[in-house]
Amino acid sequence: MEDDELEQIRARRMAELRAQSGGSGSSMGGLPTGMSGGKKDEDEKAKKSQMDEMRRTMLIQILDGEARERLSRIAMVKADKARAVEDLLIRMAQGGQVRSKITEKQLIELLEQVNQQTKSETKIVYNRRRYDDSDDDDFGL
């Protein structure tokens, strides 16, 4: 039953995207006729939005509600880290490693793995002034 609902939602969303991409061509009417590449930009935007929609639907299928909510909160703070986790989840699903929906606890474990992989050491270097600098001795010259 969930698959039928998901297909209906996906079909409605794709229809909305097609309507937006078709309707946006008329809004470009104010540009001079010498401006080429407008159609190309529209195609790229449409393709990107379609890819984003496919990505979202895959994540909806992979993650349960709590995990999806946590990932969206992470995306607000650290978009690159959330994107890395999303990529990992999609690769796992395409590879057949995901058998059921990922829970919030499993998502936390994946986040810890990503943190360990991208962990960078912070090195702090102190540059202290020396009090016995020879320039300080030239007071009255």
Secondary structure as the mmCIF struct_conf table of DSSP 4:
data_model
#
loop_
_struct_conf.conf_type_id
_struct_conf.id
_struct_conf.beg_label_comp_id
_struct_conf.beg_label_asym_id
_struct_conf.beg_label_seq_id
_struct_conf.end_label_comp_id
_struct_conf.end_label_asym_id
_struct_conf.end_label_seq_id
HELX_RH_AL_P HELX_RH_AL_P1 GLU A 2 SER A 27
HELX_RH_3T_P HELX_RH_3T_P1 MET A 28 GLY A 30
BEND BEND1 LEU A 31 LEU A 31
TURN_TY1_P TURN_TY1_P1 THR A 33 GLY A 34
HELX_RH_AL_P HELX_RH_AL_P2 GLY A 38 ILE A 62
STRN STRN1 LEU A 63 LEU A 63
HELX_RH_AL_P HELX_RH_AL_P3 GLY A 65 VAL A 77
HELX_RH_AL_P HELX_RH_AL_P4 ALA A 79 GLN A 94
TURN_TY1_P TURN_TY1_P2 GLY A 95 GLY A 96
BEND BEND2 SER A 100 SER A 100
HELX_LH_PP_P HELX_LH_PP_P1 LYS A 101 LYS A 101
STRN STRN2 ILE A 102 ILE A 102
HELX_LH_PP_P HELX_LH_PP_P2 THR A 103 THR A 103
HELX_RH_AL_P HELX_RH_AL_P5 GLU A 104 GLN A 117
BEND BEND3 THR A 118 THR A 118
HELX_LH_PP_P HELX_LH_PP_P3 ARG A 128 ARG A 130
TURN_TY1_P TURN_TY1_P3 TYR A 131 ASP A 132
HELX_RH_3T_P HELX_RH_3T_P2 SER A 134 ASP A 137
BEND BEND4 PHE A 139 PHE A 139
#
